[in-house]
Amino acid sequence: MSSLQFQYLPLGPLLEMVMTQIMNQVMKLCMILTCFLMILGRGFQSKDMMSMNGIL
């Protein structure tokens, strides 16, 4: 049933949705990485860990 529906589904919007999801994940990853590098750059503090948890 679901495979039959999938055949008739236009691939454009589906692909766009997947790409948007991937881009969101990449952006979040970059933000986390940037925060992590900033924290490492100026010394580790417990306050910074709390702000990291807010992003995740």
Protein Blocks (a to p, Z undefined) as FASTA:
>chain_A
ZZmmmmmpcfklmmmmmmmmmmmmmmmmmmmmmmmmmmmmnopafklmmmmmmmZZ
